[in-house]
C-alpha cells in the first residue's frame, strides 16, 4: 500500500509539473505549484506513517501552512502589485 501511495504521488507530481510548464496563464502556474506542494505534503505524511515517525505529520502541517501562505501572498502580489499598504 505504501508503494502504491508513493507511485500515485509521483504520477500526480509529474502531471502537475507538466501543468506548471505548459500553463496558459500565470495564475494556472501558481495554482499548479500550490497543488505540487499539496502532493509533497501527502508524500511526507505517507513516508512518516510508513516509517512509524509521527513527528513527520507535524512537518507536513507546517509545510502545508507555508505553502498556503506563500500561494496567497504570490497571488495577491500578482493581482494588486503589492503585498500590502495603500496601493
C-alpha positions as CSV (number, residue, x, y, z in Angstrom):
1,X,0.0,0.0,0.0
2,X,2.9,2.3,0.8
3,X,4.4,1.8,-2.7
4,X,1.0,2.4,-4.4
5,X,0.6,5.7,-2.5
6,X,4.1,6.9,-3.5
7,X,3.5,5.8,-7.1
8,X,0.3,7.8,-7.1
9,X,2.0,10.8,-5.7
10,X,4.8,10.5,-8.2
11,X,2.4,10.3,-11.2
12,X,0.4,13.2,-9.9
13,X,3.6,15.2,-9.4
14,X,4.7,14.6,-12.9
15,X,1.3,15.7,-14.3
16,X,1.4,18.8,-12.1
17,X,5.0,19.6,-13.4
18,X,3.6,19.4,-17.0
19,X,0.9,21.8,-16.0
20,X,3.5,24.2,-14.4
21,X,5.5,24.1,-17.7
22,X,2.5,24.3,-20.1
23,X,0.2,26.5,-18.0
24,X,-1.6,29.2,-20.1
25,X,-1.6,31.9,-17.5
26,X,0.4,32.9,-14.5
27,X,-2.4,32.0,-12.2
28,X,-2.6,28.5,-13.7
29,X,1.1,28.0,-12.9
30,X,0.8,29.4,-9.4
31,X,-2.1,27.1,-8.6
32,X,-0.2,24.2,-10.1
33,X,2.8,25.0,-7.8
34,X,0.3,25.0,-4.9
35,X,-1.0,21.6,-6.0
36,X,2.5,20.3,-6.1
37,X,3.0,21.5,-2.5
38,X,-0.1,19.6,-1.5
39,X,1.2,16.4,-3.1
40,X,4.5,16.9,-1.3
41,X,2.6,17.2,2.0
42,X,0.8,13.9,1.2
43,X,4.1,12.3,0.4
44,X,5.7,13.5,3.7
45,X,2.6,12.1,5.6
46,X,2.8,8.7,3.8
47,X,6.5,8.5,4.5
48,X,6.0,9.3,8.2
49,X,3.3,6.7,8.5
50,X,5.4,4.0,6.8
51,X,8.5,4.8,8.9
52,X,6.4,5.0,12.1
53,X,7.5,8.5,12.9
54,X,4.5,10.7,13.9
55,X,6.6,13.8,14.0
56,X,6.6,13.8,10.2
57,X,2.9,14.8,10.4
58,X,3.9,18.0,12.3
59,X,6.4,18.7,9.5
60,X,3.7,18.1,6.9
61,X,1.3,20.5,8.6
62,X,4.0,23.3,8.8
63,X,4.8,22.8,5.2
64,X,1.2,23.0,4.2
65,X,0.8,26.2,6.1
66,X,3.8,27.7,4.5
67,X,2.6,26.5,1.1
68,X,-0.8,28.1,1.6
69,X,0.5,31.5,2.9
70,X,3.1,31.6,0.1
71,X,0.4,31.0,-2.5
72,X,-1.9,33.6,-1.1
73,X,1.0,36.1,-1.0
74,X,2.1,35.5,-4.6
75,X,-1.5,35.7,-5.9
76,X,-2.0,39.0,-4.1
77,X,1.3,40.3,-5.4
78,X,0.3,39.5,-9.0
79,X,-3.3,40.7,-8.7
80,X,-2.6,44.1,-6.9
81,X,1.0,44.7,-7.5
82,X,2.0,44.8,-3.8
83,X,1.7,42.7,-0.7
84,X,0.1,45.4,1.4
85,X,-0.1,49.1,2.1
86,X,-2.2,51.7,0.4
87,X,-1.7,50.9,-3.2
